[in-house]
Amino acid sequence: MPLELDLHLADLKTKTKKRSTDELWNTVIMSAIAAGPAYWAYQTVAHTVLFGFLTFVVVAMGNRISGELFQWRTKAEANQLMDKLGM
């Protein structure tokens, strides 16, 4: 493979790994942030778990949508690079 394509793939691998880690931590932190006020307001474990889980689902869906958009943009960039290289 041409050097440009190898560099692009290595950069993409790095970005994807960092993105996955960031999304995981953001989801956990947002769930904990939502669970705290739920416990403070209702003082029951059931409400704490419910609000934490609902926040987890909403954030996970947002991550899924942004992940799909990231894949689409990455595919478009790769196609442009391959067209440029004549592949």
Summary of the structure (lengths in Angstrom):
residues: 87
radius of gyration: 19.3
end to end distance: 10.0
largest distance: 63.4
contacts: 214
relative contact order: 0.13
helix: 93%
strand: 0%
